[in-house]
Amino acid sequence: MRAWDDAADVVVVGYGGAGVVAALAARESGAEVLALDRYLGGGATTLSGGIVYAGGGTWVQREAGIDDDVDNMLAYLEAEVGDAVSASTLRRFCEQSAAMIDWLTEHGVPFQASVCPYKTSYPTDDYYLYFSGSENSGRYRDLAKPRQRGHRVHGPGVSGKALFAPLAESAAAHGVRVRTGTRAARLVVEEGRVTGVEAVTIDGAPAAVRRRFAALARISAKPGVYHQGLRRAVEALLARIERKYGRPVRIHARSGVVLTTGGFIANGEMVARHAPEYPWSQGLPLGSAGDDGSGITMALDIGAASGKMDALSTWRFIAPPSAFFGAVAVNSLGRRMIDESRYGAALGAAIAASPGHRAWLLLDSDLEAEARRQIGTQSVWFQRMQTERLLRIGRVSGSTVEEVAARAGIDQSALRETVDAHNRAIEHDQPDPLGKPDDIRRPIRTGPFTLLDISFKARLTYPMPMLTLGGLLVDEDTGAVRLEAGGVVPGLFAAGRAAVGICSNSYVSGLSLSDCVFSGRRAGMHSAPATSAQVNTLG
């Protein structure tokens, strides 16, 4: 067998949010750590909004005057998370939530206690703490006291880079080594234990080639995330560089390998295989090109178990402007679909289950006027652009409900019945049939009426972001990857979207990143050698 080319106690494969956290946690536990990334590091985390879902009384919440506790947070998340993880794991997640924010803060991640005063999918640069899920929607108000738990990392624009960069700097300062331009190809198994990784690296290529590779990797990440054709072309160039300059290396993991390679939304064939009925081609795959399922596949090849592989999250955010929450979302049959104030993934799921994946948002002239007044103050640039396109291009209007229904191809009598039932409940002070809170409801009375196309197929006016939520099954106490035949794979751990976790049933903003931190710290600590001077920082 060929000799090892490099070695460390813990080898982390994939250096995004979960990867950098796992590397830091393993290093804090006394391990020598080497992280590998095909690109430049950062993964989907740097492309994200930088929202960390946390509660139970974080220092940010306390500074903002938000009173929250573990039981209240747990009561809400029980309804969202379901059976994705065990009850004891979910409680532990909530109990450790405040300490998680402390840990991130200690490693340089900036937070700010400015509370957003309106309901939104993502706040402007004026606010960094908000309702990032369905906490203040419909039936959830009956389950738990609504509390703001969306901790947006402090930074202009989308804040994902402001989360990853400080963690990467801290990891480097703590002695974590990183090899970029290095693509893991397979796991090395010796006598039933994972002992390393076989990879292809371009780190011996001429400096000019490495610079070109880095420039192309940045383009693949963004704007490539918004233009899949561009990403495919750039990825072909990256693959050509790998074929020409890549050399095989074997990297020894003396204690453990941690897979933090993300999900598989960038792999259309894999999505189609596991979720054949899902309209993947109509959405916008959200993540980096590295979210191709390769890490999951490497583990499956040696007998690992997987779960929730058919779970996808599709997002249809209708706000800002917040006035849109008062509108009525209907399917092609003219029937109302959901409490419109719910989180965007819940609306996305409702559209995915609707005939033809078609849906519209019905507004009257008063609601539209209110929405237009809010666009400037409630929106960041990409939200403003999306809303303006929707209002200009993705709409039909009519002087009556019946007329606008006919122009959209919706059953006229059914839409009239839906509107009448909606208005009647408001007029008679009756509960909303789908649970929308009274303070969000608005009557639909004043013409002209408008139907905004929020269907899956409205890609040019209103793209539908989506990501996968399933992955490898892990031991929930250690993060060790489970075997299909029972037990765990010795020496192999997984975290983030490469593994089933807190958000694998139901996604709300920040829950994936917080799970990356929670599961990354767990895997990093337990992958370190048992003889290391371990320091349990999990709180």
FIDRENMAR-719640 format. One record per residue (C-alpha): residue number from 1; x, y, z. Coordinates in steps of 0.2 Angstrom, whole numbers. Each point is the difference from the previous one (the first is absolute). Layout:
! residues N
(NUM (X Y Z)) ...
//
This chain:
! residues 539
(1 (0 0 0)) (2 (6 17 -4)) (3 (7 11 14)) (4 (-9 15 7)) (5 (4 17 -7)) (6 (-7 10 15)) (7 (-7 -4 17)) (8 (-10 8 14)) (9 (-9 -7 15)) (10 (-17 7 -7)) (11 (-3 3 -19)) (12 (-15 11 -4)) (13 (-7 -2 -18)) (14 (-9 15 -5)) (15 (4 17 7)) (16 (-16 10 1)) (17 (-9 4 16)) (18 (-1 -17 7)) (19 (18 -4 -5)) (20 (8 15 8)) (21 (-10 -3 16)) (22 (5 -18 1)) (23 (18 4 -3)) (24 (0 13 14)) (25 (-9 -12 12)) (26 (12 -14 -4)) (27 (15 12 2)) (28 (-7 6 17)) (29 (-1 -18 5)) (30 (19 -2 -3)) (31 (0 -7 -17)) (32 (11 4 -15)) (33 (-12 5 -14)) (34 (1 0 -19)) (35 (-15 7 -10)) (36 (-2 -4 -18)) (37 (-11 10 -13)) (38 (-1 -2 -18)) (39 (-3 19 -2)) (40 (6 14 11)) (41 (-10 -4 16)) (42 (-16 8 6)) (43 (-12 -11 -10)) (44 (-19 4 1)) (45 (3 10 16)) (46 (8 14 -8)) (47 (-14 1 -13)) (48 (-13 0 14)) (49 (-9 14 9)) (50 (11 -3 16)) (51 (-15 -4 11)) (52 (3 -11 15)) (53 (-16 -6 9)) (54 (3 1 19)) (55 (-10 4 15)) (56 (-3 -5 18)) (57 (7 16 6)) (58 (15 4 -11)) (59 (10 16 5)) (60 (-7 8 -16)) (61 (-18 -3 5)) (62 (4 6 18)) (63 (8 16 -7)) (64 (-15 3 -11)) (65 (-12 -3 14)) (66 (-7 -16 -6)) (67 (-5 -12 13)) (68 (2 -18 -6)) (69 (3 -17 9)) (70 (5 -17 -5)) (71 (-18 -8 2)) (72 (-8 14 -10)) (73 (13 -3 -14)) (74 (-3 -19 1)) (75 (-18 2 -1)) (76 (1 9 -17)) (77 (13 -11 -7)) (78 (-8 -16 5)) (79 (-14 5 -13)) (80 (13 4 -13)) (81 (13 -14 2)) (82 (-12 -15 3)) (83 (10 -16 -1)) (84 (15 6 -9)) (85 (10 -2 16)) (86 (-5 -8 17)) (87 (-8 10 14)) (88 (15 -1 10)) (89 (11 7 -14)) (90 (-12 14 -3)) (91 (0 5 18)) (92 (19 0 1)) (93 (0 11 -16)) (94 (-11 13 9)) (95 (9 -2 17)) (96 (17 4 -9)) (97 (-7 13 -11)) (98 (5 15 10)) (99 (17 -7 3)) (100 (2 -3 -19)) (101 (-2 19 -3)) (102 (13 3 14)) (103 (12 -12 -9)) (104 (-2 8 -17)) (105 (2 17 8)) (106 (16 -5 9)) (107 (7 -6 -18)) (108 (-4 18 -7)) (109 (-17 -2 -8)) (110 (-9 17 2)) (111 (-18 1 6)) (112 (-11 15 4)) (113 (-16 2 10)) (114 (-10 11 -11)) (115 (-18 -7 -2)) (116 (-9 0 -16)) (117 (-17 8 3)) (118 (-9 -8 -14)) (119 (-2 -18 -7)) (120 (12 -4 -14)) (121 (9 -13 -9)) (122 (17 9 3)) (123 (3 17 8)) (124 (8 15 -7)) (125 (17 5 7)) (126 (-8 10 14)) (127 (-6 -16 9)) (128 (9 -16 6)) (129 (-13 -9 11)) (130 (-17 -6 -7)) (131 (-13 -13 -2)) (132 (9 -11 -12)) (133 (-13 -14 0)) (134 (-19 -2 3)) (135 (1 4 19)) (136 (-13 14 -2)) (137 (-11 -8 -12)) (138 (-16 -9 2)) (139 (-1 -15 11)) (140 (18 2 6)) (141 (-5 15 11)) (142 (-11 -13 9)) (143 (15 -12 3)) (144 (13 12 6)) (145 (3 19 4)) (146 (6 7 -17)) (147 (18 6 2)) (148 (13 6 -12)) (149 (14 -13 -2)) (150 (7 4 -17)) (151 (17 7 4)) (152 (7 8 -16)) (153 (19 1 1)) (154 (4 19 0)) (155 (6 5 -18)) (156 (-7 9 -15)) (157 (-10 -9 -13)) (158 (-1 -18 2)) (159 (10 -5 15)) (160 (6 -18 -4)) (161 (18 6 -2)) (162 (0 10 16)) (163 (-4 -17 8)) (164 (13 -11 -8)) (165 (15 12 -1)) (166 (2 3 18)) (167 (-1 -19 4)) (168 (13 -4 -14)) (169 (11 14 8)) (170 (-2 -8 17)) (171 (3 -17 -7)) (172 (16 5 -8)) (173 (6 9 16)) (174 (-3 -16 10)) (175 (11 -10 -12)) (176 (-13 -8 -12)) (177 (8 -4 -17)) (178 (-10 2 -16)) (179 (3 -7 -17)) (180 (-10 8 -13)) (181 (-1 -6 -18)) (182 (-1 -17 7)) (183 (-15 -12 -5)) (184 (-3 -15 11)) (185 (-4 -15 -11)) (186 (-2 -15 12)) (187 (2 -5 18)) (188 (14 -12 4)) (189 (-6 -15 11)) (190 (12 -11 9)) (191 (-6 -15 10)) (192 (-17 7 1)) (193 (5 18 6)) (194 (1 16 -10)) (195 (18 5 0)) (196 (1 13 -13)) (197 (-5 8 -16)) (198 (6 -1 -18)) (199 (0 16 -9)) (200 (5 10 -15)) (201 (9 16 3)) (202 (7 14 -11)) (203 (11 8 13)) (204 (15 -5 -10)) (205 (-6 9 -16)) (206 (8 17 -6)) (207 (-5 15 10)) (208 (-9 8 -15)) (209 (-10 -16 -2)) (210 (-5 0 19)) (211 (-5 18 -2)) (212 (-11 -4 -15)) (213 (-8 -14 10)) (214 (-3 12 14)) (215 (-8 13 -11)) (216 (-11 -13 -9)) (217 (-5 -7 17)) (218 (-6 17 6)) (219 (-11 2 -16)) (220 (-7 -18 2)) (221 (-6 5 18)) (222 (-7 17 -5)) (223 (-7 5 -12)) (224 (-1 -18 -4)) (225 (-12 -4 13)) (226 (-13 11 -9)) (227 (5 -6 -18)) (228 (1 -19 -1)) (229 (6 1 -18)) (230 (14 11 4)) (231 (5 -11 15)) (232 (0 -16 -12)) (233 (12 9 -12)) (234 (11 5 14)) (235 (0 -17 8)) (236 (5 -8 -16)) (237 (15 12 0)) (238 (4 -4 18)) (239 (-1 -19 -4)) (240 (12 2 -15)) (241 (13 8 12)) (242 (-2 -14 12)) (243 (3 -13 -14)) (244 (15 9 -7)) (245 (9 5 17)) (246 (-8 -11 13)) (247 (10 -13 9)) (248 (-6 -14 11)) (249 (4 1 19)) (250 (-4 -11 14)) (251 (-3 9 17)) (252 (0 -10 16)) (253 (-12 4 14)) (254 (7 -8 16)) (255 (-16 3 10)) (256 (-14 4 -12)) (257 (-7 7 -16)) (258 (-14 13 1)) (259 (-11 2 -15)) (260 (-7 18 -2)) (261 (-3 0 -18)) (262 (-18 7 -1)) (263 (-15 -7 -8)) (264 (-4 -5 -18)) (265 (-10 14 -7)) (266 (13 3 -14)) (267 (-2 -18 -6)) (268 (-16 -1 -10)) (269 (2 -19 -4)) (270 (1 -3 19)) (271 (-15 11 4)) (272 (-10 -9 -13)) (273 (5 -17 6)) (274 (-5 4 18)) (275 (-15 12 -3)) (276 (-7 -5 -17)) (277 (-16 10 2)) (278 (8 16 5)) (279 (1 14 -13)) (280 (19 3 3)) (281 (2 7 -18)) (282 (-12 14 3)) (283 (9 6 15)) (284 (17 9 4)) (285 (12 -12 8)) (286 (7 9 15)) (287 (18 -3 5)) (288 (17 -2 -7)) (289 (5 -12 -14)) (290 (8 -11 14)) (291 (-18 -4 6)) (292 (0 -15 -12)) (293 (-2 -14 12)) (294 (18 -6 -2)) (295 (4 -2 19)) (296 (-17 -9 3)) (297 (4 -12 -14)) (298 (17 -3 6)) (299 (-7 -6 16)) (300 (-14 -10 -8)) (301 (13 -9 -10)) (302 (7 -8 16)) (303 (-17 -5 7)) (304 (-6 16 9)) (305 (-18 3 3)) (306 (-10 15 -6)) (307 (-16 8 4)) (308 (-13 14 -5)) (309 (8 -1 -18)) (310 (-17 5 -8)) (311 (-1 16 11)) (312 (2 16 -9)) (313 (-4 18 6)) (314 (-7 12 -13)) (315 (-2 18 5)) (316 (-13 12 -6)) (317 (2 16 10)) (318 (-13 12 -3)) (319 (7 14 11)) (320 (6 13 1)) (321 (-11 10 -2)) (322 (-8 -6 16)) (323 (-17 5 -7)) (324 (0 -15 -11)) (325 (-3 -11 15)) (326 (-18 7 0)) (327 (-3 -6 -18)) (328 (-8 -17 -4)) (329 (11 -14 -8)) (330 (-11 -11 -12)) (331 (4 -15 -11)) (332 (-6 -3 -18)) (333 (-17 -6 7)) (334 (-3 17 8)) (335 (2 -8 18)) (336 (10 8 14)) (337 (16 -10 4)) (338 (7 5 17)) (339 (1 13 13)) (340 (10 13 -10)) (341 (10 6 15)) (342 (9 -17 1)) (343 (18 -1 -4)) (344 (5 -1 -18)) (345 (4 -18 0)) (346 (-17 -4 6)) (347 (-8 9 -15)) (348 (13 -8 -12)) (349 (-6 -17 6)) (350 (-18 5 -2)) (351 (4 5 -18)) (352 (10 -16 -3)) (353 (-16 -9 4)) (354 (-12 10 -10)) (355 (-6 -5 -18)) (356 (13 4 -12)) (357 (10 9 14)) (358 (-9 16 -5)) (359 (-5 13 13)) (360 (-5 18 1)) (361 (-1 14 13)) (362 (-16 10 -1)) (363 (1 18 6)) (364 (-13 14 -1)) (365 (5 18 -5)) (366 (2 5 19)) (367 (12 -14 4)) (368 (10 4 -16)) (369 (2 18 4)) (370 (5 -4 18)) (371 (13 -13 -7)) (372 (7 13 -12)) (373 (3 12 14)) (374 (10 -13 10)) (375 (11 -5 -14)) (376 (13 13 3)) (377 (2 -1 19)) (378 (-2 -19 2)) (379 (10 -7 -14)) (380 (18 -3 -4)) (381 (5 1 -18)) (382 (-3 -17 -6)) (383 (-17 -1 9)) (384 (-5 17 -8)) (385 (5 -6 -17)) (386 (-10 -16 2)) (387 (-15 9 6)) (388 (0 13 -13)) (389 (2 -13 -14)) (390 (-15 -10 8)) (391 (-11 16 0)) (392 (4 5 -18)) (393 (2 -17 -9)) (394 (-7 -14 11)) (395 (-18 7 1)) (396 (-17 1 -7)) (397 (-13 12 5)) (398 (-19 3 -1)) (399 (-14 11 6)) (400 (-8 -14 9)) (401 (5 -17 8)) (402 (-8 -9 -14)) (403 (9 10 -13)) (404 (17 -3 7)) (405 (-4 -18 3)) (406 (-5 -2 -19)) (407 (16 8 -6)) (408 (11 -11 11)) (409 (-9 -16 -5)) (410 (-7 -3 17)) (411 (-18 -6 4)) (412 (-10 16 2)) (413 (-13 -6 12)) (414 (12 -9 11)) (415 (11 15 2)) (416 (-15 11 4)) (417 (-5 -13 13)) (418 (17 0 7)) (419 (0 19 2)) (420 (-17 1 7)) (421 (4 -13 13)) (422 (16 9 5)) (423 (-9 17 1)) (424 (-14 -7 10)) (425 (11 -7 13)) (426 (8 17 3)) (427 (-17 9 0)) (428 (-8 -12 12)) (429 (16 0 11)) (430 (2 -19 -3)) (431 (16 -9 0)) (432 (9 -1 -16)) (433 (-4 -18 -8)) (434 (19 -3 -3)) (435 (6 8 16)) (436 (7 17 -5)) (437 (1 12 15)) (438 (-13 13 1)) (439 (13 14 0)) (440 (6 -5 -17)) (441 (-16 -3 -9)) (442 (-6 12 -13)) (443 (-17 0 -9)) (444 (1 -1 -19)) (445 (-14 12 -6)) (446 (6 15 -10)) (447 (3 -2 -19)) (448 (10 -1 -10)) (449 (6 -17 5)) (450 (17 -8 -4)) (451 (6 -17 -1)) (452 (19 -2 2)) (453 (7 -16 -7)) (454 (10 -9 14)) (455 (1 -17 -9)) (456 (15 -11 -2)) (457 (1 4 -18)) (458 (1 19 3)) (459 (19 -2 -1)) (460 (4 17 -9)) (461 (-11 11 11)) (462 (1 -10 16)) (463 (13 -15 1)) (464 (-4 -14 13)) (465 (16 -4 10)) (466 (1 -18 6)) (467 (12 -11 10)) (468 (1 -18 6)) (469 (-2 -4 18)) (470 (4 -18 1)) (471 (17 -9 2)) (472 (10 -13 10)) (473 (-8 -6 16)) (474 (11 3 15)) (475 (1 -5 18)) (476 (-8 15 8)) (477 (12 0 15)) (478 (16 0 -10)) (479 (-3 4 -18)) (480 (7 -17 -5)) (481 (-7 -6 -17)) (482 (-12 -15 2)) (483 (2 -16 -10)) (484 (-15 -7 -10)) (485 (4 -17 9)) (486 (-1 8 17)) (487 (13 8 11)) (488 (11 14 -6)) (489 (15 2 -12)) (490 (16 1 11)) (491 (9 16 -4)) (492 (-13 8 -10)) (493 (-11 15 5)) (494 (-11 12 -9)) (495 (-8 17 3)) (496 (-10 14 -8)) (497 (-10 -4 -15)) (498 (10 -16 -4)) (499 (-10 -7 15)) (500 (-17 -1 6)) (501 (-3 13 13)) (502 (-11 13 9)) (503 (-7 7 -17)) (504 (-2 -16 -10)) (505 (-19 0 2)) (506 (-4 19 -1)) (507 (11 15 -4)) (508 (-1 17 7)) (509 (13 13 -2)) (510 (15 -2 11)) (511 (-4 -18 5)) (512 (12 -8 -13)) (513 (15 11 5)) (514 (-4 -3 19)) (515 (0 -18 -3)) (516 (16 1 -9)) (517 (8 8 16)) (518 (-9 -13 11)) (519 (4 -15 -10)) (520 (17 6 -5)) (521 (6 3 18)) (522 (-7 -17 4)) (523 (9 -9 -14)) (524 (16 10 2)) (525 (2 -4 19)) (526 (-4 -18 -2)) (527 (11 -3 -15)) (528 (15 6 10)) (529 (12 -13 8)) (530 (-6 -7 17)) (531 (17 3 7)) (532 (-1 19 -5)) (533 (-1 13 14)) (534 (-19 2 -4)) (535 (-9 16 6)) (536 (-19 -2 -1)) (537 (-5 17 -6)) (538 (-18 -5 -5)) (539 (-7 9 16)) 
//
